[in-house]
Amino acid sequence: MNHMNTFPKRILVLFALLWLSAAAVAQEADKKPAAPTNTEVVTQETDKKPASPPAANATVAPTAPATAEDADTKTSANYKIGPGDVLAIAVWKEPDLSEKVPVRPDGMITLPLIGDVKAAGSTPIELQSVISEKLKAFVSTPAVTVIVDEVRSHVFNVLGQVLKPGSYPLAGRTTVLEGIAQAGGFKALAKTKKIYVMRTGPDGKVQKLPFNYNEVIKGQHEDENVQLQSHDTIVVP
């Protein structure tokens, strides 16, 4: 009889142990992270890939050039240096020989080691060669660069019935029409048909070149819209 009473108890204990084991397994499963879905896997792989390169025909914005004041004047092989101009002279690897110098009224500049050098009447490239040749006595294979840093010798004047009369640097090719524009245009009482340009020739004689604004802007007498020369004076009556 005692054996019959203990048999059901053993069965109950066995069922209790099985239930506890199943509960423990369920708790461990809850602690593990859920496996990613197919959509999540694709997203993660996509994030790891580098961005696609731009299309072959894509337009790339150009880099803005470095600002430079009238490169045509300062680097042109045709520009003639004159009294009053300020020159930036650089000697490669020789900072003590690199400096800014004004061109004196006699057309000369003064540089370390070599002293006075005639600059007026030369182009920047011609002056580079002269300075380089003189420096060879002191520097092995000197590399010289000459830039007109400030244009002061080549100017034109605008007088009379304009908004901003005065002197203006002749930086590059400038016509009479462009010169008037730089002076701000006309005042109300300007006699635009009777404008003229005063020009002193090599012989010292003064020429009077007519300029009829009303006709030029209509495409007539375009030959009157001449290129200004250094020290020309535009007169607007």
TILO-679324 format. One record per residue (C-alpha): residue number from 0; z, x, y; chain; residue in one letter. Coordinates in steps of 0.1 Angstrom, whole numbers, plus 2048, in hexadecimal, padded with zeros to 3 digits. Layout:
N
<r><num>NUM</num><up>Z</up><east>X</east><north>Y</north><chaine>A</chaine><residu>A</residu></r>
...
% end
This chain:
237
<r><num>0</num><up>800</up><east>800</east><north>800</north><chaine>A</chaine><residu>M</residu></r>
<r><num>1</num><up>808</up><east>81C</east><north>818</north><chaine>A</chaine><residu>N</residu></r>
<r><num>2</num><up>7E5</up><east>82C</east><north>813</north><chaine>A</chaine><residu>H</residu></r>
<r><num>3</num><up>7D5</up><east>80A</east><north>81B</north><chaine>A</chaine><residu>M</residu></r>
<r><num>4</num><up>7E8</up><east>808</east><north>83C</north><chaine>A</chaine><residu>N</residu></r>
<r><num>5</num><up>7DE</up><east>82A</east><north>848</north><chaine>A</chaine><residu>T</residu></r>
<r><num>6</num><up>7B9</up><east>827</east><north>841</north><chaine>A</chaine><residu>F</residu></r>
<r><num>7</num><up>7B1</up><east>80F</east><north>85F</north><chaine>A</chaine><residu>P</residu></r>
<r><num>8</num><up>7C5</up><east>826</east><north>876</north><chaine>A</chaine><residu>K</residu></r>
<r><num>9</num><up>7B0</up><east>844</east><north>86D</north><chaine>A</chaine><residu>R</residu></r>
<r><num>10</num><up>790</up><east>830</east><north>874</north><chaine>A</chaine><residu>I</residu></r>
<r><num>11</num><up>79E</up><east>826</east><north>896</north><chaine>A</chaine><residu>L</residu></r>
<r><num>12</num><up>7A6</up><east>84A</east><north>89E</north><chaine>A</chaine><residu>V</residu></r>
<r><num>13</num><up>783</up><east>855</east><north>894</north><chaine>A</chaine><residu>L</residu></r>
<r><num>14</num><up>773</up><east>83B</east><north>8AA</north><chaine>A</chaine><residu>F</residu></r>
<r><num>15</num><up>789</up><east>846</east><north>8C7</north><chaine>A</chaine><residu>A</residu></r>
<r><num>16</num><up>77F</up><east>86B</east><north>8C3</north><chaine>A</chaine><residu>L</residu></r>
<r><num>17</num><up>75A</up><east>862</east><north>8C2</north><chaine>A</chaine><residu>L</residu></r>
<r><num>18</num><up>75E</up><east>84D</east><north>8E2</north><chaine>A</chaine><residu>W</residu></r>
<r><num>19</num><up>76F</up><east>869</east><north>8F4</north><chaine>A</chaine><residu>L</residu></r>
<r><num>20</num><up>753</up><east>882</east><north>8EA</north><chaine>A</chaine><residu>S</residu></r>
<r><num>21</num><up>738</up><east>86A</east><north>8F6</north><chaine>A</chaine><residu>A</residu></r>
<r><num>22</num><up>74A</up><east>865</east><north>918</north><chaine>A</chaine><residu>A</residu></r>
<r><num>23</num><up>74D</up><east>88B</east><north>91D</north><chaine>A</chaine><residu>A</residu></r>
<r><num>24</num><up>728</up><east>890</east><north>916</north><chaine>A</chaine><residu>V</residu></r>
<r><num>25</num><up>71F</up><east>875</east><north>92F</north><chaine>A</chaine><residu>A</residu></r>
<r><num>26</num><up>735</up><east>885</east><north>94A</north><chaine>A</chaine><residu>Q</residu></r>
<r><num>27</num><up>723</up><east>8A7</east><north>945</north><chaine>A</chaine><residu>E</residu></r>
<r><num>28</num><up>701</up><east>896</east><north>948</north><chaine>A</chaine><residu>A</residu></r>
<r><num>29</num><up>70B</up><east>886</east><north>969</north><chaine>A</chaine><residu>D</residu></r>
<r><num>30</num><up>714</up><east>8A9</east><north>977</north><chaine>A</chaine><residu>K</residu></r>
<r><num>31</num><up>6F0</up><east>8B7</east><north>971</north><chaine>A</chaine><residu>K</residu></r>
<r><num>32</num><up>6D7</up><east>8B2</east><north>98D</north><chaine>A</chaine><residu>P</residu></r>
<r><num>33</num><up>6BB</up><east>89A</east><north>986</north><chaine>A</chaine><residu>A</residu></r>
<r><num>34</num><up>69A</up><east>8A9</east><north>97C</north><chaine>A</chaine><residu>A</residu></r>
<r><num>35</num><up>681</up><east>8A8</east><north>998</north><chaine>A</chaine><residu>P</residu></r>
<r><num>36</num><up>666</up><east>88E</east><north>996</north><chaine>A</chaine><residu>T</residu></r>
<r><num>37</num><up>641</up><east>897</east><north>994</north><chaine>A</chaine><residu>N</residu></r>
<r><num>38</num><up>63E</up><east>88E</east><north>9B9</north><chaine>A</chaine><residu>T</residu></r>
<r><num>39</num><up>65B</up><east>8A6</east><north>9C3</north><chaine>A</chaine><residu>E</residu></r>
<r><num>40</num><up>64C</up><east>8C2</east><north>9AE</north><chaine>A</chaine><residu>V</residu></r>
<r><num>41</num><up>62A</up><east>8BF</east><north>9BF</north><chaine>A</chaine><residu>V</residu></r>
<r><num>42</num><up>63B</up><east>8BE</east><north>9E2</north><chaine>A</chaine><residu>T</residu></r>
<r><num>43</num><up>64F</up><east>8DE</east><north>9DB</north><chaine>A</chaine><residu>Q</residu></r>
<r><num>44</num><up>631</up><east>8F1</east><north>9CE</north><chaine>A</chaine><residu>E</residu></r>
<r><num>45</num><up>61D</up><east>8E6</east><north>9ED</north><chaine>A</chaine><residu>T</residu></r>
<r><num>46</num><up>638</up><east>8F3</east><north>A04</north><chaine>A</chaine><residu>D</residu></r>
<r><num>47</num><up>636</up><east>915</east><north>9F4</north><chaine>A</chaine><residu>K</residu></r>
<r><num>48</num><up>610</up><east>918</east><north>9FA</north><chaine>A</chaine><residu>K</residu></r>
<r><num>49</num><up>605</up><east>92A</east><north>A1A</north><chaine>A</chaine><residu>P</residu></r>
<r><num>50</num><up>5F4</up><east>917</east><north>A36</north><chaine>A</chaine><residu>A</residu></r>
<r><num>51</num><up>5CF</up><east>913</east><north>A32</north><chaine>A</chaine><residu>S</residu></r>
<r><num>52</num><up>5BA</up><east>92B</east><north>A48</north><chaine>A</chaine><residu>P</residu></r>
<r><num>53</num><up>5A7</up><east>91B</east><north>A65</north><chaine>A</chaine><residu>P</residu></r>
<r><num>54</num><up>584</up><east>90F</east><north>A5D</north><chaine>A</chaine><residu>A</residu></r>
<r><num>55</num><up>568</up><east>927</east><north>A62</north><chaine>A</chaine><residu>A</residu></r>
<r><num>56</num><up>55A</up><east>913</east><north>A7F</north><chaine>A</chaine><residu>N</residu></r>
<r><num>57</num><up>57B</up><east>90E</east><north>A90</north><chaine>A</chaine><residu>A</residu></r>
<r><num>58</num><up>57B</up><east>917</east><north>AB5</north><chaine>A</chaine><residu>T</residu></r>
<r><num>59</num><up>595</up><east>931</east><north>ABF</north><chaine>A</chaine><residu>V</residu></r>
<r><num>60</num><up>5A0</up><east>932</east><north>AE3</north><chaine>A</chaine><residu>A</residu></r>
<r><num>61</num><up>597</up><east>954</east><north>AF2</north><chaine>A</chaine><residu>P</residu></r>
<r><num>62</num><up>5B2</up><east>96A</east><north>B00</north><chaine>A</chaine><residu>T</residu></r>
<r><num>63</num><up>5B2</up><east>96A</east><north>B26</north><chaine>A</chaine><residu>A</residu></r>
<r><num>64</num><up>5A7</up><east>98B</east><north>B33</north><chaine>A</chaine><residu>P</residu></r>
<r><num>65</num><up>5BF</up><east>9A0</east><north>B46</north><chaine>A</chaine><residu>A</residu></r>
<r><num>66</num><up>5BF</up><east>999</east><north>B6A</north><chaine>A</chaine><residu>T</residu></r>
<r><num>67</num><up>5AB</up><east>9B2</east><north>B7F</north><chaine>A</chaine><residu>A</residu></r>
<r><num>68</num><up>5A2</up><east>9B1</east><north>BA4</north><chaine>A</chaine><residu>E</residu></r>
<r><num>69</num><up>57C</up><east>9B2</east><north>BA6</north><chaine>A</chaine><residu>D</residu></r>
<r><num>70</num><up>573</up><east>9C9</east><north>B8A</north><chaine>A</chaine><residu>A</residu></r>
<r><num>71</num><up>550</up><east>9CC</east><north>B99</north><chaine>A</chaine><residu>D</residu></r>
<r><num>72</num><up>55D</up><east>9DE</east><north>BB7</north><chaine>A</chaine><residu>T</residu></r>
<r><num>73</num><up>578</up><east>9F4</east><north>BA7</north><chaine>A</chaine><residu>K</residu></r>
<r><num>74</num><up>565</up><east>A00</east><north>B89</north><chaine>A</chaine><residu>T</residu></r>
<r><num>75</num><up>541</up><east>9FE</east><north>B95</north><chaine>A</chaine><residu>S</residu></r>
<r><num>76</num><up>52C</up><east>A1D</east><north>B92</north><chaine>A</chaine><residu>A</residu></r>
<r><num>77</num><up>51C</up><east>A13</east><north>BB3</north><chaine>A</chaine><residu>N</residu></r>
<r><num>78</num><up>53B</up><east>A0E</east><north>BC9</north><chaine>A</chaine><residu>Y</residu></r>
<r><num>79</num><up>53E</up><east>A29</east><north>BE4</north><chaine>A</chaine><residu>K</residu></r>
<r><num>80</num><up>561</up><east>A33</east><north>BED</north><chaine>A</chaine><residu>I</residu></r>
<r><num>81</num><up>569</up><east>A32</east><north>C12</north><chaine>A</chaine><residu>G</residu></r>
<r><num>82</num><up>584</up><east>A3B</east><north>C2A</north><chaine>A</chaine><residu>P</residu></r>
<r><num>83</num><up>5A2</up><east>A24</east><north>C27</north><chaine>A</chaine><residu>G</residu></r>
<r><num>84</num><up>59D</up><east>A1C</east><north>C02</north><chaine>A</chaine><residu>D</residu></r>
<r><num>85</num><up>5BB</up><east>A22</east><north>BEC</north><chaine>A</chaine><residu>V</residu></r>
<r><num>86</num><up>5B3</up><east>A34</east><north>BCB</north><chaine>A</chaine><residu>L</residu></r>
<r><num>87</num><up>5C8</up><east>A33</east><north>BAB</north><chaine>A</chaine><residu>A</residu></r>
<r><num>88</num><up>5C2</up><east>A55</east><north>B9A</north><chaine>A</chaine><residu>I</residu></r>
<r><num>89</num><up>5CF</up><east>A5A</east><north>B77</north><chaine>A</chaine><residu>A</residu></r>
<r><num>90</num><up>5CE</up><east>A7A</east><north>B62</north><chaine>A</chaine><residu>V</residu></r>
<r><num>91</num><up>5D4</up><east>A74</east><north>B3D</north><chaine>A</chaine><residu>W</residu></r>
<r><num>92</num><up>5F5</up><east>A82</east><north>B31</north><chaine>A</chaine><residu>K</residu></r>
<r><num>93</num><up>5FC</up><east>A91</east><north>B54</north><chaine>A</chaine><residu>E</residu></r>
<r><num>94</num><up>612</up><east>A77</east><north>B66</north><chaine>A</chaine><residu>P</residu></r>
<r><num>95</num><up>61B</up><east>A91</east><north>B82</north><chaine>A</chaine><residu>D</residu></r>
<r><num>96</num><up>5F6</up><east>A92</east><north>B8B</north><chaine>A</chaine><residu>L</residu></r>
<r><num>97</num><up>5F1</up><east>A6C</east><north>B8A</north><chaine>A</chaine><residu>S</residu></r>
<r><num>98</num><up>5F6</up><east>A59</east><north>BAB</north><chaine>A</chaine><residu>E</residu></r>
<r><num>99</num><up>5E8</up><east>A41</east><north>BC5</north><chaine>A</chaine><residu>K</residu></r>
<r><num>100</num><up>5D9</up><east>A52</east><north>BE3</north><chaine>A</chaine><residu>V</residu></r>
<r><num>101</num><up>5C8</up><east>A44</east><north>C03</north><chaine>A</chaine><residu>P</residu></r>
<r><num>102</num><up>5A7</up><east>A51</east><north>C0E</north><chaine>A</chaine><residu>V</residu></r>
<r><num>103</num><up>5AC</up><east>A61</east><north>C30</north><chaine>A</chaine><residu>R</residu></r>
<r><num>104</num><up>596</up><east>A5A</east><north>C4E</north><chaine>A</chaine><residu>P</residu></r>
<r><num>105</num><up>585</up><east>A7B</east><north>C48</north><chaine>A</chaine><residu>D</residu></r>
<r><num>106</num><up>57B</up><east>A6F</east><north>C25</north><chaine>A</chaine><residu>G</residu></r>
<r><num>107</num><up>593</up><east>A87</east><north>C13</north><chaine>A</chaine><residu>M</residu></r>
<r><num>108</num><up>5B0</up><east>A81</east><north>BFA</north><chaine>A</chaine><residu>I</residu></r>
<r><num>109</num><up>5CB</up><east>A9A</east><north>BF1</north><chaine>A</chaine><residu>T</residu></r>
<r><num>110</num><up>5D6</up><east>A9F</east><north>BCD</north><chaine>A</chaine><residu>L</residu></r>
<r><num>111</num><up>5F0</up><east>AB5</east><north>BBC</north><chaine>A</chaine><residu>P</residu></r>
<r><num>112</num><up>5E4</up><east>AD8</east><north>BB1</north><chaine>A</chaine><residu>L</residu></r>
<r><num>113</num><up>5C0</up><east>AD4</east><north>BBF</north><chaine>A</chaine><residu>I</residu></r>
<r><num>114</num><up>5C7</up><east>ACA</east><north>BE3</north><chaine>A</chaine><residu>G</residu></r>
<r><num>115</num><up>5AD</up><east>AB8</east><north>BF8</north><chaine>A</chaine><residu>D</residu></r>
<r><num>116</num><up>58F</up><east>AA8</east><north>BE7</north><chaine>A</chaine><residu>V</residu></r>
<r><num>117</num><up>573</up><east>A94</east><north>BF8</north><chaine>A</chaine><residu>K</residu></r>
<r><num>118</num><up>573</up><east>A70</east><north>BEC</north><chaine>A</chaine><residu>A</residu></r>
<r><num>119</num><up>560</up><east>A5D</east><north>C06</north><chaine>A</chaine><residu>A</residu></r>
<r><num>120</num><up>53B</up><east>A57</east><north>BFC</north><chaine>A</chaine><residu>G</residu></r>
<r><num>121</num><up>542</up><east>A5C</east><north>BD7</north><chaine>A</chaine><residu>S</residu></r>
<r><num>122</num><up>544</up><east>A42</east><north>BBC</north><chaine>A</chaine><residu>T</residu></r>
<r><num>123</num><up>564</up><east>A41</east><north>BA7</north><chaine>A</chaine><residu>P</residu></r>
<r><num>124</num><up>551</up><east>A51</east><north>B89</north><chaine>A</chaine><residu>I</residu></r>
<r><num>125</num><up>544</up><east>A6D</east><north>B9F</north><chaine>A</chaine><residu>E</residu></r>
<r><num>126</num><up>566</up><east>A74</east><north>BAD</north><chaine>A</chaine><residu>L</residu></r>
<r><num>127</num><up>575</up><east>A75</east><north>B8A</north><chaine>A</chaine><residu>Q</residu></r>
<r><num>128</num><up>55D</up><east>A91</east><north>B81</north><chaine>A</chaine><residu>S</residu></r>
<r><num>129</num><up>565</up><east>AA5</east><north>BA0</north><chaine>A</chaine><residu>V</residu></r>
<r><num>130</num><up>58B</up><east>AA2</east><north>B9A</north><chaine>A</chaine><residu>I</residu></r>
<r><num>131</num><up>587</up><east>AAA</east><north>B75</north><chaine>A</chaine><residu>S</residu></r>
<r><num>132</num><up>574</up><east>ACA</east><north>B7D</north><chaine>A</chaine><residu>E</residu></r>
<r><num>133</num><up>58D</up><east>AD6</east><north>B96</north><chaine>A</chaine><residu>K</residu></r>
<r><num>134</num><up>5AA</up><east>ACF</east><north>B7E</north><chaine>A</chaine><residu>L</residu></r>
<r><num>135</num><up>59C</up><east>AE4</east><north>B62</north><chaine>A</chaine><residu>K</residu></r>
<r><num>136</num><up>5AC</up><east>B02</east><north>B73</north><chaine>A</chaine><residu>A</residu></r>
<r><num>137</num><up>5CE</up><east>AF3</east><north>B6C</north><chaine>A</chaine><residu>F</residu></r>
<r><num>138</num><up>5CA</up><east>AD9</east><north>B50</north><chaine>A</chaine><residu>V</residu></r>
<r><num>139</num><up>5B8</up><east>ADD</east><north>B2F</north><chaine>A</chaine><residu>S</residu></r>
<r><num>140</num><up>59C</up><east>AC3</east><north>B2C</north><chaine>A</chaine><residu>T</residu></r>
<r><num>141</num><up>5AA</up><east>AAB</east><north>B46</north><chaine>A</chaine><residu>P</residu></r>
<r><num>142</num><up>5A1</up><east>A86</east><north>B42</north><chaine>A</chaine><residu>A</residu></r>
<r><num>143</num><up>5A0</up><east>A76</east><north>B65</north><chaine>A</chaine><residu>V</residu></r>
<r><num>144</num><up>59C</up><east>A51</east><north>B6F</north><chaine>A</chaine><residu>T</residu></r>
<r><num>145</num><up>596</up><east>A46</east><north>B92</north><chaine>A</chaine><residu>V</residu></r>
<r><num>146</num><up>59A</up><east>A21</east><north>B9C</north><chaine>A</chaine><residu>I</residu></r>
<r><num>147</num><up>596</up><east>A12</east><north>BBF</north><chaine>A</chaine><residu>V</residu></r>
<r><num>148</num><up>5B8</up><east>A01</east><north>BC0</north><chaine>A</chaine><residu>D</residu></r>
<r><num>149</num><up>5B4</up><east>9F2</east><north>BE3</north><chaine>A</chaine><residu>E</residu></r>
<r><num>150</num><up>592</up><east>9EC</east><north>BF4</north><chaine>A</chaine><residu>V</residu></r>
<r><num>151</num><up>597</up><east>9F3</east><north>C1A</north><chaine>A</chaine><residu>R</residu></r>
<r><num>152</num><up>578</up><east>A06</east><north>C24</north><chaine>A</chaine><residu>S</residu></r>
<r><num>153</num><up>55F</up><east>9EB</east><north>C1C</north><chaine>A</chaine><residu>H</residu></r>
<r><num>154</num><up>566</up><east>9CC</east><north>C31</north><chaine>A</chaine><residu>V</residu></r>
<r><num>155</num><up>553</up><east>9B2</east><north>C44</north><chaine>A</chaine><residu>F</residu></r>
<r><num>156</num><up>55E</up><east>99D</east><north>C62</north><chaine>A</chaine><residu>N</residu></r>
<r><num>157</num><up>55A</up><east>978</east><north>C6A</north><chaine>A</chaine><residu>V</residu></r>
<r><num>158</num><up>55E</up><east>96D</east><north>C8E</north><chaine>A</chaine><residu>L</residu></r>
<r><num>159</num><up>55B</up><east>94D</east><north>CA2</north><chaine>A</chaine><residu>G</residu></r>
<r><num>160</num><up>55E</up><east>929</east><north>C97</north><chaine>A</chaine><residu>Q</residu></r>
<r><num>161</num><up>56D</up><east>92E</east><north>C74</north><chaine>A</chaine><residu>V</residu></r>
<r><num>162</num><up>58F</up><east>924</east><north>C67</north><chaine>A</chaine><residu>L</residu></r>
<r><num>163</num><up>59A</up><east>947</east><north>C5E</north><chaine>A</chaine><residu>K</residu></r>
<r><num>164</num><up>588</up><east>962</east><north>C73</north><chaine>A</chaine><residu>P</residu></r>
<r><num>165</num><up>590</up><east>986</east><north>C6A</north><chaine>A</chaine><residu>G</residu></r>
<r><num>166</num><up>586</up><east>9A3</east><north>C54</north><chaine>A</chaine><residu>S</residu></r>
<r><num>167</num><up>581</up><east>99E</east><north>C2E</north><chaine>A</chaine><residu>Y</residu></r>
<r><num>168</num><up>57C</up><east>9B8</east><north>C12</north><chaine>A</chaine><residu>P</residu></r>
<r><num>169</num><up>558</up><east>9BB</east><north>C07</north><chaine>A</chaine><residu>L</residu></r>
<r><num>170</num><up>560</up><east>9BB</east><north>BE2</north><chaine>A</chaine><residu>A</residu></r>
<r><num>171</num><up>53F</up><east>9BA</east><north>BD0</north><chaine>A</chaine><residu>G</residu></r>
<r><num>172</num><up>520</up><east>9A6</east><north>BD9</north><chaine>A</chaine><residu>R</residu></r>
<r><num>173</num><up>528</up><east>98D</east><north>BF5</north><chaine>A</chaine><residu>T</residu></r>
<r><num>174</num><up>50E</up><east>978</east><north>C08</north><chaine>A</chaine><residu>T</residu></r>
<r><num>175</num><up>511</up><east>96A</east><north>C2B</north><chaine>A</chaine><residu>V</residu></r>
<r><num>176</num><up>519</up><east>947</east><north>C1D</north><chaine>A</chaine><residu>L</residu></r>
<r><num>177</num><up>534</up><east>956</east><north>C07</north><chaine>A</chaine><residu>E</residu></r>
<r><num>178</num><up>543</up><east>969</east><north>C24</north><chaine>A</chaine><residu>G</residu></r>
<r><num>179</num><up>545</up><east>949</east><north>C39</north><chaine>A</chaine><residu>I</residu></r>
<r><num>180</num><up>556</up><east>938</east><north>C1B</north><chaine>A</chaine><residu>A</residu></r>
<r><num>181</num><up>570</up><east>953</east><north>C1A</north><chaine>A</chaine><residu>Q</residu></r>
<r><num>182</num><up>577</up><east>94D</east><north>C3E</north><chaine>A</chaine><residu>A</residu></r>
<r><num>183</num><up>580</up><east>929</east><north>C36</north><chaine>A</chaine><residu>G</residu></r>
<r><num>184</num><up>560</up><east>918</east><north>C43</north><chaine>A</chaine><residu>G</residu></r>
<r><num>185</num><up>558</up><east>90B</east><north>C65</north><chaine>A</chaine><residu>F</residu></r>
<r><num>186</num><up>56B</up><east>8FB</east><north>C81</north><chaine>A</chaine><residu>K</residu></r>
<r><num>187</num><up>55F</up><east>8DA</east><north>C8F</north><chaine>A</chaine><residu>A</residu></r>
<r><num>188</num><up>54D</up><east>8E9</east><north>CAD</north><chaine>A</chaine><residu>L</residu></r>
<r><num>189</num><up>53A</up><east>904</east><north>C99</north><chaine>A</chaine><residu>A</residu></r>
<r><num>190</num><up>515</up><east>908</east><north>CA1</north><chaine>A</chaine><residu>K</residu></r>
<r><num>191</num><up>50A</up><east>90C</east><north>C7D</north><chaine>A</chaine><residu>T</residu></r>
<r><num>192</num><up>4E5</up><east>911</east><north>C86</north><chaine>A</chaine><residu>K</residu></r>
<r><num>193</num><up>4EC</up><east>92F</east><north>C9C</north><chaine>A</chaine><residu>K</residu></r>
<r><num>194</num><up>501</up><east>945</east><north>C85</north><chaine>A</chaine><residu>I</residu></r>
<r><num>195</num><up>4F7</up><east>96A</east><north>C83</north><chaine>A</chaine><residu>Y</residu></r>
<r><num>196</num><up>501</up><east>98B</east><north>C73</north><chaine>A</chaine><residu>V</residu></r>
<r><num>197</num><up>507</up><east>9AA</east><north>C87</north><chaine>A</chaine><residu>M</residu></r>
<r><num>198</num><up>4FE</up><east>9C9</east><north>C73</north><chaine>A</chaine><residu>R</residu></r>
<r><num>199</num><up>4FF</up><east>9EE</east><north>C7F</north><chaine>A</chaine><residu>T</residu></r>
<r><num>200</num><up>4E3</up><east>A03</east><north>C70</north><chaine>A</chaine><residu>G</residu></r>
<r><num>201</num><up>4E4</up><east>A27</east><north>C66</north><chaine>A</chaine><residu>P</residu></r>
<r><num>202</num><up>4D6</up><east>A30</east><north>C88</north><chaine>A</chaine><residu>D</residu></r>
<r><num>203</num><up>4F2</up><east>A1E</east><north>C9A</north><chaine>A</chaine><residu>G</residu></r>
<r><num>204</num><up>4DD</up><east>A01</east><north>CA6</north><chaine>A</chaine><residu>K</residu></r>
<r><num>205</num><up>4EA</up><east>9DE</east><north>CA2</north><chaine>A</chaine><residu>V</residu></r>
<r><num>206</num><up>4D5</up><east>9C4</east><north>C91</north><chaine>A</chaine><residu>Q</residu></r>
<r><num>207</num><up>4D9</up><east>99F</east><north>C95</north><chaine>A</chaine><residu>K</residu></r>
<r><num>208</num><up>4D1</up><east>98C</east><north>C75</north><chaine>A</chaine><residu>L</residu></r>
<r><num>209</num><up>4CD</up><east>966</east><north>C7A</north><chaine>A</chaine><residu>P</residu></r>
<r><num>210</num><up>4DD</up><east>94D</east><north>C62</north><chaine>A</chaine><residu>F</residu></r>
<r><num>211</num><up>4D6</up><east>928</east><north>C64</north><chaine>A</chaine><residu>N</residu></r>
<r><num>212</num><up>4F1</up><east>918</east><north>C4E</north><chaine>A</chaine><residu>Y</residu></r>
<r><num>213</num><up>4E2</up><east>8F5</east><north>C4F</north><chaine>A</chaine><residu>N</residu></r>
<r><num>214</num><up>4C1</up><east>902</east><north>C41</north><chaine>A</chaine><residu>E</residu></r>
<r><num>215</num><up>4CF</up><east>91B</east><north>C28</north><chaine>A</chaine><residu>V</residu></r>
<r><num>216</num><up>4E4</up><east>900</east><north>C16</north><chaine>A</chaine><residu>I</residu></r>
<r><num>217</num><up>4C5</up><east>8EB</east><north>C13</north><chaine>A</chaine><residu>K</residu></r>
<r><num>218</num><up>4B3</up><east>908</east><north>C01</north><chaine>A</chaine><residu>G</residu></r>
<r><num>219</num><up>49F</up><east>912</east><north>C1F</north><chaine>A</chaine><residu>Q</residu></r>
<r><num>220</num><up>49D</up><east>935</east><north>C2E</north><chaine>A</chaine><residu>H</residu></r>
<r><num>221</num><up>4B1</up><east>943</east><north>C11</north><chaine>A</chaine><residu>E</residu></r>
<r><num>222</num><up>4A8</up><east>966</east><north>C1D</north><chaine>A</chaine><residu>D</residu></r>
<r><num>223</num><up>4C0</up><east>962</east><north>C39</north><chaine>A</chaine><residu>E</residu></r>
<r><num>224</num><up>4DD</up><east>960</east><north>C21</north><chaine>A</chaine><residu>N</residu></r>
<r><num>225</num><up>4DE</up><east>986</east><north>C1E</north><chaine>A</chaine><residu>V</residu></r>
<r><num>226</num><up>4F6</up><east>99C</east><north>C0B</north><chaine>A</chaine><residu>Q</residu></r>
<r><num>227</num><up>511</up><east>9A8</east><north>C22</north><chaine>A</chaine><residu>L</residu></r>
<r><num>228</num><up>515</up><east>9CD</east><north>C28</north><chaine>A</chaine><residu>Q</residu></r>
<r><num>229</num><up>535</up><east>9E0</east><north>C32</north><chaine>A</chaine><residu>S</residu></r>
<r><num>230</num><up>540</up><east>9D9</east><north>C56</north><chaine>A</chaine><residu>H</residu></r>
<r><num>231</num><up>527</up><east>9BC</east><north>C5A</north><chaine>A</chaine><residu>D</residu></r>
<r><num>232</num><up>534</up><east>9A1</east><north>C72</north><chaine>A</chaine><residu>T</residu></r>
<r><num>233</num><up>52C</up><east>97C</east><north>C6E</north><chaine>A</chaine><residu>I</residu></r>
<r><num>234</num><up>52D</up><east>96A</east><north>C8F</north><chaine>A</chaine><residu>V</residu></r>
<r><num>235</num><up>530</up><east>944</east><north>C90</north><chaine>A</chaine><residu>V</residu></r>
<r><num>236</num><up>52B</up><east>938</east><north>CB3</north><chaine>A</chaine><residu>P</residu></r>
% end
